[in-house]
Amino acid sequence: MKKVKCLLATTNKEINIEEKILWLQICFSKGVGPLTFWKLLQKTNGSVKAAVRLVTPCPEKTAEDILIKHNQTGLQLIFACEKDFPQGLKFTKDCPPVLSVTGSIALLQRRGVAIVGARNASLVGKIFANKMAGNLGKTGLTIISGFARGIDSAAHEGGLATGTIAVLPGGIDVVYPPENADLYKAIIKNNGTILSEMMPGTNIDPALFPRRNRLIAGLADGIILIEAAARSGSLITAKNAVEQGKEIFVVPGHPSDPRSKGGNTLIKQGAALVDSSEDVLEMLNITRNRAIRPEKKQCLEEAVCDTLDNEEAESVKNAILSELSVVPISIEALFQYQNACNFPDFLSILGELELDGKILRHANNEVSLPEGDSLPPF
């Protein structure tokens, strides 16, 4: 993927309406996720006109309607080749081709830290997240989070006065959870930013949360975990951050609190223990140019990243696709029918297949092939 990253990093131009429509037609073609999108452009040397001929594009009118809706409602579309697109995201292998944004565009170019954690957070955890966000914001850092209940909401509230970015899993006009409607308005009123890679009107779906989490990691210089359980979306964000070479900070929790088990485990495996905003600032200054300290990177990768080589991972992907149909099946049942990798690696591979549009994730922790497919999309 080095060529794709180079293409993104060196491209900084405005594109015309015709190119934007073609870009959107490819983005929303059936079976095209971010990885496939960039592979198509790599194959055509960056030509969207050539790339659109390699897929069955979504209707031109659909793409036009997306542009019109953004213009009429005061939203903005930022394409990955444009100067306003966040630089941190341009260097991720699954960079979103386009972002839907409302609020301050300037925040997208500032340094920032993400604060994420439990939805069912303790009051102590929420107060701590709010205070840390406020203190870090006063130093000029943007506070980034996922707009969820608990720690995320507390972090956004703490960053209102200095600048916060909320990354939504669904459409930018779909407020979820509903009780955050006032927080949504407050972020806009205080010159914050709300963004999503999904188009307006996209309803919430479980499959969208892992996609949202990788954007949080890509936007931030470092990730702060507060009350992260053993299997939580916050650990997915941490995994993405490690893959992107970002620093991981964990606020330790009581050993008997299950909400702290995942974070405490990461501390044992090399993540930086922090209990104040000063700790975070010091670590960012020390590791400003090299993110994770080399002596800790290997331990963290073993904790939250893939351990399979490319050939082994490809074999597991093919095995998964061969077992699936359009009828949803539980992830646990699917895992039991293979013995090639451990469960964390298995979940990571499922995430890659989701991002590439080859599988769908459903409620109740189930997956299937995309509707209408009866055979694996090899």
ZIVEN-V753665 format. One record per pair of residues at least 6 apart in sequence whose C-alpha atoms are under 7 Angstrom apart, sorted by the first residue. I is the first residue (numbers start at 1). GAP is how many residues later the second one is. D is the distance in whole Angstrom. If there is no record, write none. Layout:
[[I;GAP;D] [I;GAP;D]]
This chain:
[[1;92;7] [4;34;6] [4;38;6] [5;85;7] [5;86;5] [5;88;7] [8;73;6] [8;82;6] [9;81;6] [9;82;7] [11;70;5] [12;69;5] [12;70;5] [12;71;5] [13;68;6] [13;69;5] [13;70;6] [14;68;6] [19;29;7] [21;39;7] [21;42;5] [21;43;6] [22;26;6] [22;27;7] [22;30;7] [23;25;6] [24;39;6] [25;32;5] [25;33;5] [25;34;7] [25;35;7] [25;38;6] [26;26;6] [26;31;6] [27;10;7] [28;30;6] [29;26;7] [29;27;6] [29;28;5] [29;29;5] [31;326;5] [31;327;6] [32;324;6] [32;325;6] [33;322;5] [33;323;4] [33;324;5] [34;60;5] [34;61;6] [34;62;6] [34;63;7] [34;321;7] [34;322;6] [35;58;7] [35;59;5] [35;321;6] [36;320;6] [40;11;6] [41;6;6] [41;7;7] [41;10;6] [44;6;6] [44;7;6] [70;6;6] [75;26;6] [75;27;5] [76;24;6] [76;25;5] [76;26;6] [77;21;7] [77;22;6] [77;23;5] [77;24;6] [78;6;7] [78;7;6] [78;20;6] [78;21;5] [78;22;7] [79;6;7] [79;18;6] [79;19;4] [79;20;6] [80;10;7] [80;17;5] [80;18;6] [86;22;5] [86;23;6] [86;133;7] [88;130;5] [88;131;5] [89;6;6] [89;129;5] [89;130;6] [92;126;7] [92;152;7] [96;101;6] [98;99;6] [99;96;7] [99;97;6] [99;98;5] [100;72;7] [100;95;6] [100;96;5] [100;97;6] [100;98;7] [100;99;7] [101;93;6] [101;94;4] [101;95;7] [102;91;6] [102;92;5] [102;93;6] [103;85;5] [103;88;6] [103;89;6] [103;90;5] [103;91;6] [104;87;5] [104;88;6] [104;89;5] [105;88;7] [107;35;7] [107;86;7] [110;32;7] [111;30;6] [111;31;6] [111;110;7] [112;29;5] [112;30;4] [112;31;6] [112;32;7] [112;108;5] [112;109;6] [113;28;7] [113;29;6] [113;30;5] [113;31;6] [113;107;5] [113;108;6] [113;109;5] [113;110;6] [114;29;6] [114;30;4] [114;31;5] [114;102;7] [114;106;6] [114;108;6] [114;109;5] [114;110;6] [115;29;6] [115;30;6] [115;37;7] [115;40;6] [115;108;6] [115;109;5] [115;110;6] [116;29;6] [116;35;6] [116;36;5] [116;108;6] [116;109;5] [116;110;6] [116;118;6] [117;34;5] [117;35;7] [117;108;5] [117;109;5] [117;110;5] [117;111;5] [117;117;6] [118;32;6] [118;33;6] [118;109;5] [118;110;6] [118;141;7] [119;29;7] [119;30;5] [119;31;4] [119;32;6] [120;30;6] [121;29;5] [121;30;6] [121;106;7] [125;26;7] [125;101;7] [125;102;7] [126;24;6] [126;25;5] [126;28;5] [129;22;6] [129;25;6] [129;26;5] [130;24;5] [130;25;5] [130;27;6] [130;28;4] [131;27;6] [132;144;7] [132;145;6] [133;10;6] [133;22;5] [133;25;5] [133;26;5] [134;24;5] [134;25;5] [135;142;6] [136;141;6] [137;6;7] [137;22;6] [137;25;5] [137;26;7] [138;24;6] [142;21;5] [142;22;5] [143;13;7] [143;16;6] [143;20;6] [143;21;5] [143;22;6] [144;20;6] [144;21;5] [144;22;6] [144;72;7] [144;76;7] [145;7;6] [145;11;7] [145;20;7] [145;21;5] [145;22;6] [145;71;6] [146;6;6] [146;20;6] [146;21;5] [146;22;6] [147;6;6] [147;19;6] [147;20;7] [147;21;7] [148;29;7] [156;8;6] [160;27;6] [160;30;6] [161;29;7] [163;28;7] [163;29;5] [164;28;5] [164;29;6] [165;27;6] [165;28;5] [165;29;6] [166;27;6] [166;28;5] [166;29;6] [167;27;6] [167;28;5] [167;29;6] [167;45;7] [167;49;7] [168;27;6] [168;28;5] [168;44;6] [169;27;7] [169;35;7] [169;39;5] [169;40;5] [169;43;5] [170;26;7] [170;28;6] [170;32;5] [170;33;5] [170;34;5] [170;38;7] [171;25;6] [171;27;5] [171;28;5] [171;29;4] [171;30;5] [171;31;4] [171;32;7] [172;23;6] [172;24;6] [172;27;7] [172;28;5] [173;27;6] [173;28;6] [174;27;6] [174;29;7] [175;6;6] [187;6;7] [206;155;7] [206;156;6] [206;157;6] [207;154;5] [207;155;7] [210;26;7] [213;23;7] [213;24;5] [214;23;6] [214;26;5] [217;6;7] [217;20;6] [217;23;6] [217;24;5] [218;23;7] [221;25;6] [221;26;7] [222;24;5] [222;25;5] [222;26;6] [223;15;7] [223;24;6] [223;25;5] [223;26;6] [224;24;6] [224;25;5] [224;26;6] [225;9;7] [225;24;6] [225;25;5] [225;26;6] [225;38;7] [226;24;6] [226;25;5] [227;26;7] [227;32;5] [227;33;5] [227;36;7] [228;6;6] [228;31;5] [228;32;5] [228;33;7] [228;34;5] [228;35;5] [229;29;6] [229;30;4] [229;31;5] [229;32;5] [229;33;5] [229;34;7] [230;31;5] [230;32;4] [231;31;7] [238;10;7] [239;65;5] [239;66;6] [242;59;7] [245;46;6] [245;47;6] [246;45;5] [246;46;6] [247;44;5] [247;45;5] [248;23;5] [248;24;6] [249;22;6] [249;23;5] [249;24;6] [249;25;6] [250;13;6] [250;17;7] [250;21;7] [250;22;6] [250;23;5] [250;24;6] [251;22;6] [251;23;5] [251;24;6] [252;8;7] [252;11;7] [252;12;6] [252;21;7] [253;7;5] [253;11;7] [254;6;7] [255;6;7] [267;6;6] [269;30;5] [269;31;6] [269;34;7] [270;26;5] [270;29;6] [270;30;6] [271;29;7] [274;6;7] [306;39;5] [306;42;7] [307;38;7] [316;24;7] [317;32;7] [321;55;5] [322;54;6] [324;44;6] [324;45;6] [325;43;6] [325;44;5] [325;49;6] [325;50;7] [326;42;5] [326;43;5] [326;44;6] [326;45;6] [326;47;6] [326;48;6] [327;41;6] [328;38;6] [328;39;5] [328;40;5] [329;37;5] [329;38;6] [329;39;6] [330;35;6] [330;36;4] [330;37;6] [331;34;6] [331;35;5] [331;36;7] [353;6;6] [354;6;6] [358;11;7] [358;12;7] [358;19;7] [359;8;7] [359;9;6] [359;10;5] [359;11;6] [360;7;5] [360;8;5] [360;9;6] [360;10;6] [361;6;4] [361;7;7]]
